[in-house]
């Protein structure tokens, strides 16, 4: 599924977007300055990125690349980071892109092959921190990606959608259209976390009630527009069946083979009906009942973080995108959002060991769960 083509960004629209930013804005880069940056570093800005920087140059934070006066070494490192991150996972985490030739058994040779393949990949250009746009001359409408190693997260369908998401807590909610073959592999289901794709959780249920609640949460996710892999619906059904939940359609859902996956949605609906869950779901998510549904999901995602079923950073990104942003940015969730942002921060990525930051997210999730619900503030 793809989004319609996006309109070209104008200078006036770019200035309006920059009015949402929590930073100072300097004079925009001239055409000559933009050309000089591209020549110096050997890449090209996408058309909308170029217009954005022509409208004004954000500064005052190391997260905004200073293409006018920034340290050339720092800028070069930011430009190299996406490729170096992929190579790190090739060396240490067994990553290998399916379009590449067969992986050599020798690690140094594998790195050589991967680096050669990556030379032909379109450059990713930093927008803010570790948020990147593909750098393709004359093109616009690329999705903005949040990149660290091969954990690549969708953060906006285009530059304007990204600014609304990151700095105003709202976005279009549509699915990004594929634009660049190599990087779109991660957006469409590679090893990275993409908040528009199915929640990457490990099922957790120790009782029939918890298994039924998992089924309800999947239904609520679907209600707010999130997708599910058929395997997730089937696994939820199997977990419930093992824990002695009984409905007529549950064994049929749990027993689907790979060739029968297209039946998963229909059988899942039947299970919802047989469990009496359908009538309890909100009719839509545009009113108070929809807000209640999102708070239910936030609590479920927090529980998954605490019990180890969802990586803290993935859960934090999900709560930021589907909870905090969609619920008018409640202050009670702001500490968790800030911790997630710290985990994803460029400086933290460069330091390498982010496990203490992940533990902070988990502790904050545990704290939220022990307080009143929804949390005050």
N, C-alpha and C positions, 0 to 999 in steps of 0.2 A: 504494500500500500504506500502511495506517495502523496505528497502535498502538491497543490497546484503551483505553477511558477510564481515566484514572489516578485513584487514590483521593485524597480531599481531604487536604491537609496539616493535621496536628494540631499543637498547641503542643508536645507531648512529642516528636513526630517532628522538628519544627523545631529544638528544643534539641539533639537528637541530631545533626542535621546541623551545627549550629554548633559542636559539639565537634570536628568535623573541620577547622575553619578555623584558619589560622595567624595569628590576630590576636586582640586583646582583644574581649570582648563586654560591652557595657554593658546597663543596664536596657532592656527592650523599650519601644517606643513605645506609649503609651496610645491608646485609640480616639479621644480628643479630639485628641491630637497628630497621629495619622494623618489625621483629618479636616481639621485645620488645614493640613497640608502639601498635601493635595489641593486645598483651596480657594485657597491662596496661589499655587500653580504651575499650576493649571488642568488637572489630570489625575486619573486614578483608579488606585490600585494594583489589580492582579489579586488575587483572593481568597487564593491561596497566598502571594503576595508580602506581603500584609498580615499574614497569620499569622506568616510568617517574621520580620518586623520587630517583631511583638508579643512574640515569644519572646525577643528580644534584639537589640541594635543593634550590629553589628560596627563597630569603629573602630580607629584607630591606623595607618591607611594611607589615602592620598588616593584609593586605588582603591575604597574603600567609601564610598558617598555618606553623608554625615552629615546625615540628615534632621532632626536635633534642633538642632545647633549649627553646621552647615556654612555657608559663605559663600553667600548666596542667588544671587549672580552666577555662582559656579561651578556650583551645582546647576542653574540655568537653562541654562547652556551645555551641560551634560551631557544635559539633556532635549532641547535643540534639536539636538544633534549628529547623530542619524540623518537628520533632514530636511535639515539643512544639507549633510550628506555627499552625499545624493542630488542636491541642487541643484548642488553642486560638479561632480558627474559629468555633469549636464545641460549645464553651461556649458563644461566643459573636455574631457570624454571622450565626448561625443555620446550619452550615455544618454538613452533615452526609453522609458517604460513602455508596453507594447503596448495597455493598456486606456485610455490617454489619447487625447484627440483628436489629429489629425494635427499633427506638430511644425511650428510656424511657422519660416520661414527666418531671421527676425531673432532673434538670441540673447536679447536682452532680453525680447522677447515670449514666446519659448519658456520663459524663466525665470518669467515672470508666469503662464503657463498651468500650468507644473509646480507652482509654489507654491500656486496655487488648488486644483489636484487634491490636493495633499498636505494641505491643510487638513481634508479628510475622511478622512484615514488614521488608524487607531487609534494613539494615542501609544505609543512605546516608552519604558520606564522603566528607568533604569540599576540594575543589581543589583550589579555589581562591575566596575570599569574600564569597558571597552567591551562588557560582556555585558549584554544587555537582555531584559526581559520585556514583552510587550504589556500595556498598562494598560487592562484592561476590567473594570469593576466586577462583582463577584459571580462571575466566571469563574475557573476553575483549570485546570491541566494544559497551559498554553501551553508550547511549546518555548522554551528560552533561546537567544538569538541573539548571536553575536559580530559587532559591526557597525563597519565603517569604510568610509565612502562606500557604494558599492554592492557592496563585497566583504562579503557577509553569510554567516557560517559557523554551522552548527548546532553548539551546544555542550552540548546536553542535551535530552531529550524533554520534561522538565518541570523545575521548580526542584530537586527532590530528585535527579533524575538528573544535573543539571548540577553540583551540589555534589559528588557522588560522582566525576564526571569531572574537574572542575577541581582538587579538593583531595585526592582519595584515589586518583586514577589509575585509576579503573574506572567503567564506565557500563553501561547495559542492552544497548547494541549494537543496539537496535531503531530503527526509523525513526520520526521525529516525525510526528504527525498534523497535518494542515493545520488552522490555527485562525484566521488573520487573512489575508484575501485579498491585500492589497497586499504585505505582508512575506513571505508564503508563496511568492510568485512567485520570490523569490531563493532560498529554501530548496529549491524544487523545480526549480531549474535555470536561474535567471537568471544574470547576469554575475558573481555572487559565488562564493566558494569555500565548498563545503559538504563537510565531511569524510565525511559519510555517502553522498555521491553519487560517481559514478565519478571516479577520479583525473584531474585536469585536466592531463595531460601531453602534450607533443608527442613523437611516436614518434622514437626515436633508435637507429639501427642502421647500422653501416658494414660489417658482414660477415654471412654466413649464421649464424654462431654467435651473434652479438648479436641477430639477428632471432628465432632460436629461443628465446633466453633471454627476450626480451620476451614471447613467447607463453607461456612457462612462468610468468613473473611475473604475467601476467594470470590464469592459472589459479590461482596461489597467492592472489591477491587475492580471487578468487571463493570460494576455499576458506575464507577467514576471514570471509566474508559481505559482501564489497564487490561492488557492482553494476558493470556495464559498459554503455555505450551500444553498440548493434549496430555503429555506425560504428567504434568502437575495435577491435572484433574483426576487422572487415573490413579496416581499415587495417593492423592487425598482419599479417594474412594477405597483403595486397598487398605490404607491405614485404618479407616473407619471400620471396615469389614473385619480386620484382625482384632479390633477392640470391641467386637460384638455389637456394633451398630447394625440394625436390621431395617432394610427397606427392600422392596421388590426389585428395584433397578440397580441397587448398589453392587451386587455381584456381577451384573452385566458391565457396569462402568469399570470395576476393578479388574475384570478379565479381558479387557480389550487388547488385541494384538496390535502390532505396529501398523499392519495393513488396514486396521479398523479405526484408526485415530480420528477419522472425520466424524465418527459417531459420538465422540467424547462430549461435545457441547450439549447435544440433545439429551444424552443420558444424565449429564450433570444437572440439567434443568429438571429432569424427572426426579432425581434424588432430592433436589431442593424442595420440590413440591411434596414428595412423600415424607420428608422430615418436617414439613410445616414451616419451612423457612421463607418461602416465597412471599407469603402475606405479610411477613415482618420487615421486608426490605423496603426502603423508601421508593416512592414512585419515580423520583428523579433526584438530582443533586443540586437543584437550584434554590432550595428553600432551607428552612431550619433543619429538617430531617436529613438533608444532604450534608449539612455541617456536622450533625451528630454522627453520620456514617464515617466521615473523614476522621473525626476524633476516635472512633472505634478502631479504625485502621491504624492510626498513629500508635494507639496503645498496643495493638497486635505487633506492629513492627518493633516497638520498644521491647516487648517480651521476647521476640525472636533474637534481638541483639543480645539480651541478657542471657538467654539460654543457649546461645551459640548457634542458632539456626540461621543467622543472617550476619554477615561481616559488619562490624560497627561502622566502617566508612560507607559501605553500601547502604546500610540502614539509615545513616545520617543523610546521605544524598537523597534517598527516597523521601524521608520525612521533610527535608528542606523543600523538595520539589512538589510533593503531593500533599504535604501537611501544612507546614509553616506558610508557604506561599499562597496556597489555596484558601487558608483560613485567616487571611488578612494579617499575617505575620504576628501572631500572638507573642508577647514578651516572654511568656513561660517557656517557649521552645527556643528562644534566642540563644541561651547558653549552648544548647546542643548544636544549633546551626553554626555558631562561632567555632565550636570544637571541631566540627566537620570541616569547616573552612580552613582551620589551622592544620588539620591532617592533610588537606589538599594543597596547602600553601607551597609556593615555589621553594622557599628556604627549607621547609621540612622535607621536601622531596630530595633536595640536594644533600641534606644531612644523612638521609638513608634510613635510619632506624625510627620508624613511626609507630612502633608498637605501644609505647607509653601514651601516645595521642589516641590510639584506638582504645586503650584501656580507659582513658578519660571519658570517651564517648559512652562506653559501656557503663561506667559509674554514674554518669548523668542520666542514662536511660533507667538505671535501677532507682535513682533518686526520684525521678518523675513518677515511676510506677508506685512508689510507696506513699505518695502524697494524694491529695484530693483529685478527682477526675470529673471533667477535664481540669487540668491544672489551672490555678488562678493566675490572672494577669494576661 
